[in-house]
Amino acid sequence: MNNNKDDSYLIVVDYNDDAERKRAEYMLDNWDEGSINSVKGLSRIVEDVDIDALYEKLVSKVPEEKIDIQQLKGVDAKVTKQKTDFKITFETDRDKVEWAIEAIMNKRKTIKEDPEMDIYGVYTKKGRATVEFSIAENPDGRVHLSGVINGYGDAPEFLKEYILEEIDYMI
């Protein structure tokens, strides 16, 4: 029984749809540090059992060299969420600003996370983020658009630049 791999981890990614699975699988398949391999054969997470008794029963059914048991220990991985925001004022009507936001979000194939509010989930090659928009009108006719982008890695800053560039082009 081999169970002394100090720097080995089992990564379990729970996904909602095939697209999400493919994004995670692609990232893991293309990671260029260390060694990442798919689990071969039969795998199970075993809890609250006499592992020695289970192992003994298992080797009576399968050759011992075909069995590898690893003890799992949770990892408290820390990652810092990134946040960026922007504010723009337009001299146009609110409908045009709303149209531009919808067009930009549709182009990115976003998921509206909150139907009551303008909060969108966005996937990019730089990572996943959420974007929240707020639109306010001044009595003088100007429209103020503000956005808050939360995510990991380079995604928030990438999306901010993308949104600002697109909206500048559209309005």
Rosetta blueprint (number, residue, H / E / L):
1 M L
2 N L
3 N L
4 N L
5 K L
6 D L
7 D L
8 S L
9 Y L
10 L L
11 I L
12 V L
13 V L
14 D L
15 Y L
16 N L
17 D L
18 D H
19 A H
20 E H
21 R H
22 K H
23 R H
24 A H
25 E H
26 Y H
27 M H
28 L H
29 D H
30 N L
31 W L
32 D L
33 E L
34 G L
35 S L
36 I L
37 N L
38 S L
39 V L
40 K L
41 G L
42 L L
43 S L
44 R L
45 I L
46 V L
47 E L
48 D L
49 V L
50 D L
51 I H
52 D H
53 A H
54 L H
55 Y H
56 E H
57 K H
58 L H
59 V H
60 S L
61 K L
62 V L
63 P L
64 E H
65 E H
66 K H
67 I L
68 D L
69 I L
70 Q L
71 Q L
72 L L
73 K L
74 G L
75 V L
76 D L
77 A L
78 K L
79 V L
80 T L
81 K L
82 Q E
83 K E
84 T E
85 D E
86 F E
87 K E
88 I E
89 T E
90 F E
91 E L
92 T L
93 D L
94 R H
95 D H
96 K H
97 V H
98 E H
99 W H
100 A H
101 I H
102 E H
103 A H
104 I H
105 M H
106 N H
107 K H
108 R L
109 K L
110 T L
111 I E
112 K E
113 E E
114 D E
115 P L
116 E L
117 M L
118 D L
119 I E
120 Y E
121 G E
122 V E
123 Y E
124 T E
125 K L
126 K L
127 G E
128 R E
129 A E
130 T E
131 V E
132 E E
133 F E
134 S E
135 I E
136 A E
137 E E
138 N L
139 P L
140 D L
141 G L
142 R L
143 V E
144 H E
145 L E
146 S E
147 G E
148 V E
149 I E
150 N E
151 G E
152 Y L
153 G L
154 D L
155 A H
156 P H
157 E H
158 F H
159 L H
160 K H
161 E H
162 Y H
163 I H
164 L H
165 E H
166 E H
167 I H
168 D H
169 Y H
170 M H
171 I L
